[in-house]
Amino acid sequence: MNQNKLLRWSVVVALAGFIFGFDTVVISGANQPIKELWHTSPLFHGFFIMSMALWGTVLGALFGGIPTEKYGRKKVLLWIGIMFAISAFGSAFATDPFTFSFFRFIGGIGIGVSSVVAPIYISEISTPLTRGRLGALYQFNIVFGILIAFLSNYFLQGFGGVNDWRWMLGVLAIPSLLYAILVLGISESPRWLITKKNDLVEAKKVLLLIGVTEVDAEIESIIKSNEHEAGVGKASDFFSTKHKKIIYLAFMIAFFNQLSGINFILYYAPEILEKAGLAAKESLFNSIAIGGTNLVFTFVGLYLIDKLGRKTLLILGSLGYILSLSMVSFAFFTHAGPVFLMSFLLLFIAAHAVGQGAVIWVFISEIFPNKIRSTGQSFGASIHWVFAALITLITPVFLDKNNGIFKDNPWPIFAFFAMMMLLQLIWVLTSMPETKGLSLEALEKRLVK
């Protein structure tokens, strides 16, 4: 197989994940300065400043499948890079909270769409043996972007005085434009060319480029899969009885991903660490440790996903979640030292990177049939982002240092997340199928009756 071409295209598309990760976390460094600049209430700050990008991701995830199906994967991948750049510039130069929120919303739409189209594209060009690793490149780039955002926030602290936060947000324009340029060099997904354009000639060229040897057999398999899904198009078709199992699986894995508390911790890491007794600058520095741990253990998940499988990684991740979140809750409850608390926060991050972080985007992108993959990815991603937005929205109500419900001690929040991860473990053990090593068409036969 032409592994170089396959890997290069996968890496380029996965760079959307880097921008996704950077944009998701960079706001944590701007959180306190913006709060002091515009003197907003906790609820206003939670909705318009901290969670507005996430509401954009909900919109992007809900409707991102439509242009992905109509115009193709490549064009949509290009446009999200442009949207990221516009959002970065607009947020950096915003003069009031409403303008700031608008541009954060634009960037959020780009993130939401990228969480639909990037995993789809990678899953559609990979083989059964490489799909897990190549699909997890998207997650790897998300956590790499998170680490770089934490580093950027730390080093830009004090760089521009009261305008530090503008530099933190504006620097994202550079990778956004670079990514858009690189996307111009990839080819369209062969499965989209066959399914939506009936362009067998171009699809054959792309399959040859990525090294498929039995091209005619591959094309025939894709065509038969489409015939199996003949007539599917409307929302009522997507939510038909034969799809109920895969819809249930996509909903649950996305639901549990956010009920682990991962975005709560990433978005509010400096504030959480300050509550543990660390000064503001130390909190930003320790946020880097969170990003670094995330990156290292994402490598572990990347290595294991096609060896141990998706289900095994989620079992391991669930056990790590339960232990770490319980201990973080205990640390806050007993006022244990910051080193104790930080150790278990890092264990939590490691558990997420190996488990949900490595699995979610790969799993959702591979369980839906070719004909409804965009709609299915939109569904799974939108569930993920709805819960991410809700959690981020209400967090200031619990954490605000003046009026927060748990302003003095947030231990009940972590106890709640630990309980949810116990439920996730039960779900994985009883309901989640293993998908490693099977072609997309073989998975359709197994999961869609």
C-alpha positions as CSV (number, residue, x, y, z in Angstrom):
1,M,0.0,0.0,0.0
2,N,1.0,3.6,-0.6
3,Q,1.4,4.2,3.1
4,N,3.1,7.6,2.6
5,K,0.2,9.1,0.7
6,L,-2.4,7.6,3.1
7,L,-0.5,8.8,6.2
8,R,0.2,12.3,4.7
9,W,-3.5,12.9,3.9
10,S,-4.6,11.6,7.3
11,V,-2.1,13.9,9.1
12,V,-3.2,16.9,7.1
13,V,-6.9,16.3,7.8
14,A,-6.1,15.5,11.5
15,L,-4.6,19.0,11.8
16,A,-8.1,20.2,12.1
17,G,-8.0,18.5,15.5
18,F,-5.0,20.6,16.4
19,I,-6.9,23.8,15.8
20,F,-9.9,22.2,17.6
21,G,-7.8,21.4,20.7
22,F,-6.0,24.8,20.7
23,D,-9.2,26.8,20.4
24,T,-11.0,24.7,23.0
25,V,-8.4,25.3,25.7
26,V,-6.9,28.7,24.9
27,I,-9.9,30.4,26.5
28,S,-8.8,29.1,29.9
29,G,-5.9,31.6,29.9
30,A,-8.3,34.4,28.9
31,N,-10.9,33.5,31.4
32,Q,-9.9,35.6,34.4
33,P,-8.6,38.7,32.4
34,I,-11.8,39.0,30.4
35,K,-13.9,38.6,33.6
36,E,-12.0,41.5,35.1
37,L,-12.1,43.6,31.9
38,W,-15.8,43.4,31.2
39,H,-17.1,42.8,34.8
40,T,-19.7,40.3,33.7
41,S,-22.0,38.2,35.9
42,P,-21.2,34.5,36.4
43,L,-24.1,33.4,34.2
44,F,-23.3,35.9,31.5
45,H,-19.6,34.9,31.6
46,G,-20.4,31.2,31.5
47,F,-22.8,31.6,28.5
48,F,-21.3,34.5,26.4
49,I,-17.6,34.2,27.1
50,M,-16.8,30.6,28.1
51,S,-19.4,28.5,26.4
52,M,-20.3,30.5,23.3
53,A,-17.7,28.7,21.1
54,L,-19.3,25.4,22.3
55,W,-22.8,26.5,21.2
56,G,-21.2,27.1,17.8
57,T,-19.8,23.6,17.9
58,V,-23.3,22.3,18.6
59,L,-24.6,24.1,15.5
60,G,-21.6,23.0,13.4
61,A,-22.0,19.4,14.5
62,L,-25.7,19.3,14.0
63,F,-25.6,20.7,10.4
64,G,-22.0,19.9,9.4
65,G,-23.1,16.7,7.8
66,I,-25.2,18.5,5.2
67,P,-22.4,20.4,3.3
68,T,-20.1,17.4,3.9
69,E,-22.6,15.2,1.9
70,K,-23.5,17.8,-0.7
71,Y,-20.1,19.5,-1.5
72,G,-17.7,16.7,-0.4
73,R,-15.2,16.3,2.4
74,K,-12.4,18.3,0.9
75,K,-14.3,21.6,0.3
76,V,-15.7,21.5,3.8
77,L,-12.3,20.8,5.3
78,L,-10.9,23.8,3.5
79,W,-13.6,26.2,4.6
80,I,-13.3,25.3,8.3
81,G,-9.7,26.4,8.2
82,I,-10.8,29.8,6.9
83,M,-13.5,30.0,9.6
84,F,-10.9,29.2,12.3
85,A,-8.7,32.1,11.0
86,I,-11.6,34.6,11.0
87,S,-12.5,33.6,14.5
88,A,-9.0,34.0,15.8
89,F,-8.6,37.5,14.4
90,G,-12.1,38.6,15.4
91,S,-11.8,37.4,19.0
92,A,-8.4,39.0,19.4
93,F,-9.6,42.4,18.3
94,A,-13.0,42.3,20.0
95,T,-13.9,45.5,21.9
96,D,-16.9,44.2,23.8
97,P,-18.2,40.9,25.1
98,F,-20.9,40.6,22.4
99,T,-18.4,41.0,19.5
100,F,-16.1,38.6,21.2
101,S,-18.9,36.0,21.6
102,F,-19.8,36.3,17.9
103,F,-16.3,35.5,16.7
104,R,-15.9,32.7,19.3
105,F,-19.2,31.3,18.0
106,I,-17.9,31.3,14.4
107,G,-14.8,29.4,15.5
108,G,-17.1,27.0,17.4
109,I,-19.0,26.3,14.2
110,G,-15.7,25.4,12.5
111,I,-14.8,23.0,15.4
112,G,-18.2,21.4,15.3
113,V,-18.0,20.8,11.5
114,S,-14.4,19.5,11.8
115,S,-15.5,16.9,14.4
116,V,-17.9,15.6,11.7
117,V,-15.9,15.8,8.5
118,A,-12.3,15.0,9.6
119,P,-13.0,11.6,11.3
120,I,-15.2,10.7,8.4
121,Y,-12.6,11.5,5.8
122,I,-9.9,9.5,7.6
123,S,-12.1,6.5,8.2
124,E,-13.1,6.5,4.5
125,I,-9.5,6.4,3.2
126,S,-8.0,4.0,5.7
127,T,-7.9,0.2,5.8
128,P,-9.4,-2.0,8.6
129,L,-5.9,-2.6,10.0
130,T,-5.0,1.1,10.1
131,R,-8.3,2.8,10.7
132,G,-7.9,2.9,14.5
133,R,-4.4,4.5,14.4
134,L,-5.1,6.9,11.6
135,G,-8.5,7.9,13.1
136,A,-6.8,8.5,16.5
137,L,-4.5,10.9,14.8
138,Y,-7.4,13.4,15.0
139,Q,-7.5,12.9,18.8
140,F,-3.7,13.1,19.0
141,N,-3.8,16.5,17.2
142,I,-6.6,17.6,19.6
143,V,-4.4,16.9,22.6
144,F,-1.3,18.3,20.9
145,G,-3.3,21.5,20.3
146,I,-4.4,21.5,24.0
147,L,-0.7,21.3,25.1
148,I,0.4,24.0,22.7
149,A,-2.5,26.2,23.9
150,F,-1.4,25.8,27.6
151,L,2.2,26.5,26.6
152,S,1.2,29.5,24.6
153,N,-0.9,30.9,27.4
154,Y,1.9,30.4,29.9
155,F,4.6,32.1,27.7
156,L,2.3,34.9,26.6
157,Q,1.4,35.7,30.2
158,G,2.9,39.2,30.7
159,F,3.8,39.6,27.0
160,G,1.2,42.2,26.2
161,G,0.2,43.5,29.6
162,V,-3.6,43.8,29.9
163,N,-3.8,42.6,26.3
164,D,-2.2,39.2,27.0
165,W,-5.4,37.4,26.3
166,R,-5.7,39.0,22.8
167,W,-2.3,37.5,21.8
168,M,-3.4,34.2,23.3
169,L,-6.5,34.0,21.1
170,G,-5.0,35.7,18.0
171,V,-2.0,33.4,17.5
172,L,-4.4,30.6,16.4
173,A,-4.8,32.3,13.0
174,I,-1.3,31.1,12.0
175,P,-2.0,27.3,12.1
176,S,-5.5,27.9,10.8
177,L,-4.2,29.4,7.5
178,L,-1.4,26.9,7.2
179,Y,-3.9,24.0,7.6
180,A,-6.2,25.5,4.9
181,I,-3.3,25.7,2.5
182,L,-2.3,22.0,3.2
183,V,-5.9,20.8,2.6
184,L,-5.6,21.9,-1.1
185,G,-3.1,19.1,-1.6
186,I,-5.4,16.2,-0.6
187,S,-7.8,14.2,-2.8
188,E,-11.6,13.7,-2.3
189,S,-12.8,10.7,-0.3
190,P,-13.3,7.7,-2.7
191,R,-16.4,6.6,-0.9
192,W,-18.0,10.0,-1.3
193,L,-17.1,10.0,-5.0
194,I,-18.9,6.6,-5.4
195,T,-21.8,7.2,-3.0
196,K,-22.8,10.8,-3.9
197,K,-21.2,11.5,-7.3
198,N,-21.2,8.0,-8.9
199,D,-17.7,9.0,-10.2
200,L,-16.1,5.5,-10.4
201,V,-13.3,6.8,-12.6
202,E,-12.1,9.4,-10.1
203,A,-12.7,7.1,-7.1
204,K,-10.5,4.4,-8.8
205,K,-7.7,7.0,-9.2
206,V,-7.9,7.9,-5.5
207,L,-8.0,4.3,-4.4
208,L,-4.9,3.6,-6.5
209,L,-3.1,6.6,-5.0
210,I,-3.6,5.4,-1.4
211,G,-2.4,1.9,-2.5
212,V,-5.5,-0.2,-2.6
213,T,-4.6,-3.3,-4.7
214,E,-8.0,-4.9,-5.3
215,V,-9.6,-1.7,-6.5
216,D,-12.5,-3.2,-8.4
217,A,-13.4,-5.5,-5.5
218,E,-13.3,-2.5,-3.1
219,I,-15.5,-0.4,-5.4
220,E,-18.0,-3.3,-5.7
221,S,-18.1,-3.7,-1.9
222,I,-18.9,0.0,-1.5
223,I,-21.6,-0.1,-4.1
224,K,-23.2,-3.1,-2.4
225,S,-23.2,-1.3,0.9
226,N,-25.0,1.6,-0.7
227,E,-27.6,-0.7,-2.1
228,H,-28.2,-2.1,1.4
229,E,-28.9,1.5,2.5
230,A,-31.0,2.3,-0.6
231,G,-33.7,5.0,0.0
232,V,-32.1,6.4,3.1
233,G,-32.1,10.1,3.0
234,K,-34.6,11.8,5.3
235,A,-34.2,12.2,9.0
236,S,-37.0,9.7,9.5
237,D,-34.9,7.2,7.5
238,F,-31.9,7.8,9.7
239,F,-34.0,7.3,12.9
240,S,-35.5,4.1,11.5
241,T,-35.6,0.9,13.6
242,K,-32.7,-0.8,11.8
243,H,-30.4,2.1,12.9
244,K,-31.5,2.1,16.5
245,K,-28.5,0.2,17.8
246,I,-25.9,2.4,16.2
247,I,-27.7,5.6,17.2
248,Y,-27.8,4.3,20.8
249,L,-24.1,3.5,20.7
250,A,-23.2,6.9,19.3
251,F,-25.3,8.7,21.9
252,M,-24.0,6.8,24.9
253,I,-20.3,7.1,24.0
254,A,-20.7,10.9,23.4
255,F,-22.8,11.4,26.5
256,F,-20.3,9.6,28.8
257,N,-17.3,11.4,27.1
258,Q,-18.5,14.7,28.6
259,L,-19.9,13.3,31.8
260,S,-16.4,12.3,32.7
261,G,-15.7,16.0,33.3
262,I,-12.9,16.4,30.8
263,N,-14.0,19.7,29.3
264,F,-14.8,21.0,32.8
265,I,-11.2,20.3,33.8
266,L,-9.6,21.6,30.6
267,Y,-11.6,24.8,30.4
268,Y,-11.2,25.7,34.0
269,A,-7.8,24.1,34.9
270,P,-6.2,27.3,36.1
271,E,-9.2,28.2,38.3
272,I,-9.4,24.6,39.7
273,L,-5.7,24.6,40.5
274,E,-5.9,28.0,42.2
275,K,-8.6,26.5,44.5
276,A,-6.1,23.8,45.3
277,G,-3.7,26.5,46.7
278,L,-1.6,27.3,43.6
279,A,-0.9,30.9,42.6
280,A,-2.2,32.1,39.2
281,K,1.2,31.7,37.4
282,E,1.8,28.3,39.0
283,S,-1.7,27.3,37.9
284,L,-0.9,28.1,34.3
285,F,2.4,26.2,34.5
286,N,0.6,23.2,36.0
287,S,-1.9,23.4,33.2
288,I,1.0,22.6,30.9
289,A,1.6,19.4,32.9
290,I,-2.0,18.5,32.2
291,G,-1.5,19.1,28.5
292,G,1.7,17.1,28.5
293,T,0.2,14.1,30.2
294,N,-2.7,14.2,27.8
295,L,-0.2,14.1,24.8
296,V,2.0,11.3,26.2
297,F,-0.9,9.0,27.0
298,T,-2.6,9.8,23.7
299,F,0.5,8.1,22.1
300,V,-0.3,5.1,24.3
301,G,-3.9,5.0,23.1
302,L,-2.8,5.5,19.5
303,Y,-0.5,2.5,19.8
304,L,-3.0,0.3,21.5
305,I,-6.3,1.0,19.8
306,D,-5.8,-1.4,16.9
307,K,-4.0,-4.0,19.1
308,L,-6.3,-4.2,22.2
309,G,-9.4,-2.7,20.6
310,R,-11.8,0.1,21.3
311,K,-13.8,-1.7,24.1
312,T,-10.7,-2.8,26.1
313,L,-9.4,0.8,26.0
314,L,-12.7,2.1,27.3
315,I,-12.7,-0.4,30.2
316,L,-9.1,0.6,31.2
317,G,-10.1,4.3,30.9
318,S,-13.2,3.8,33.0
319,L,-11.3,2.2,35.8
320,G,-8.7,5.1,35.7
321,Y,-11.5,7.6,35.7
322,I,-13.3,6.1,38.7
323,L,-10.1,6.0,40.8
324,S,-8.7,9.4,39.9
325,L,-12.0,11.4,40.2
326,S,-12.8,9.8,43.5
327,M,-9.3,10.7,44.8
328,V,-9.6,14.3,43.5
329,S,-12.9,14.6,45.3
330,F,-11.3,13.2,48.4
331,A,-8.4,15.6,48.1
332,F,-10.7,18.7,48.0
333,F,-12.9,17.3,50.8
334,T,-10.0,16.7,53.1
335,H,-8.0,19.7,52.0
336,A,-5.1,17.5,51.0
337,G,-2.1,19.2,49.5
338,P,-1.9,20.4,45.9
339,V,0.7,17.8,45.0
340,F,-1.7,15.0,46.0
341,L,-4.5,16.6,44.1
342,M,-2.4,17.3,41.0
343,S,-1.2,13.7,40.9
344,F,-4.7,12.4,40.6
345,L,-5.7,15.1,38.1
346,L,-2.9,13.8,35.9
347,L,-4.1,10.2,36.4
348,F,-7.5,11.4,35.2
349,I,-6.0,13.0,32.1
350,A,-4.1,9.8,31.4
351,A,-7.2,7.7,31.8
352,H,-9.1,9.9,29.4
353,A,-6.3,9.9,26.8
354,V,-6.1,6.1,26.7
355,G,-9.8,5.6,26.9
356,Q,-12.5,8.0,25.7
357,G,-10.0,10.3,24.1
358,A,-8.5,7.7,21.8
359,V,-11.8,5.9,21.1
360,I,-14.7,8.3,20.6
361,W,-14.1,9.9,17.2
362,V,-12.9,6.6,15.7
363,F,-15.8,4.6,17.1
364,I,-18.5,7.1,15.9
365,S,-17.0,7.4,12.5
366,E,-16.9,3.6,11.8
367,I,-20.2,2.3,13.2
368,F,-22.4,4.1,10.6
369,P,-23.0,2.9,7.1
370,N,-21.5,4.8,4.1
371,K,-24.8,6.4,3.1
372,I,-25.6,7.9,6.5
373,R,-22.0,8.3,7.9
374,S,-22.2,12.1,7.7
375,T,-25.5,12.2,9.4
376,G,-24.4,9.7,12.0
377,Q,-21.2,11.6,12.7
378,S,-23.2,14.8,13.0
379,F,-25.5,13.1,15.5
380,G,-22.7,11.7,17.7
381,A,-20.7,14.9,17.6
382,S,-23.7,17.1,18.4
383,I,-24.5,15.0,21.5
384,H,-20.9,15.4,22.6
385,W,-21.0,19.2,22.1
386,V,-24.4,19.8,23.6
387,F,-23.2,18.2,26.9
388,A,-19.9,20.0,26.6
389,A,-21.6,23.3,26.2
390,L,-24.1,22.7,29.1
391,I,-21.3,21.7,31.5
392,T,-19.2,24.7,30.5
393,L,-22.2,27.1,30.8
394,I,-23.1,26.1,34.3
395,T,-19.6,25.7,35.7
396,P,-19.3,29.4,36.8
397,V,-22.5,29.0,38.7
398,F,-20.6,26.4,40.8
399,L,-17.1,27.7,40.8
400,D,-17.4,31.5,40.9
401,K,-15.3,32.8,43.8
402,N,-18.0,35.2,45.0
403,N,-21.3,33.5,44.3
404,G,-20.6,29.9,43.3
405,I,-22.5,27.1,44.9
406,F,-19.2,25.2,45.6
407,K,-17.0,28.3,45.7
408,D,-15.1,27.1,48.8
409,N,-14.8,23.4,48.0
410,P,-15.8,21.7,44.7
411,W,-15.5,18.1,45.9
412,P,-19.2,17.2,45.1
413,I,-18.6,18.0,41.4
414,F,-15.8,15.4,41.1
415,A,-17.8,12.9,43.1
416,F,-20.6,13.2,40.6
417,F,-18.3,12.7,37.7
418,A,-16.8,9.6,39.4
419,M,-20.3,8.1,39.7
420,M,-21.0,8.8,36.0
421,M,-17.8,6.9,35.1
422,L,-19.0,3.9,37.1
423,L,-22.1,3.9,34.9
424,Q,-19.9,4.2,31.8
425,L,-18.0,1.1,32.9
426,I,-21.2,-0.9,33.3
427,W,-22.4,0.3,29.8
428,V,-19.1,-0.7,28.2
429,L,-19.1,-4.1,29.7
430,T,-22.7,-4.9,28.8
431,S,-23.5,-3.0,25.6
432,M,-20.5,-1.9,23.6
433,P,-19.3,-4.1,20.6
434,E,-15.7,-4.4,19.5
435,T,-15.1,-2.9,16.1
436,K,-11.3,-3.4,15.5
437,G,-10.1,-5.2,12.4
438,L,-13.4,-5.0,10.5
439,S,-14.0,-3.1,7.2
440,L,-16.7,-0.4,7.3
441,E,-18.9,-2.6,5.1
442,A,-18.4,-5.6,7.4
443,L,-19.3,-3.5,10.4
444,E,-22.5,-2.4,8.7
445,K,-23.6,-6.0,8.2
446,R,-22.9,-6.7,11.9
447,L,-24.6,-3.6,13.4
448,V,-27.4,-2.7,11.0
449,K,-30.1,-5.4,10.8
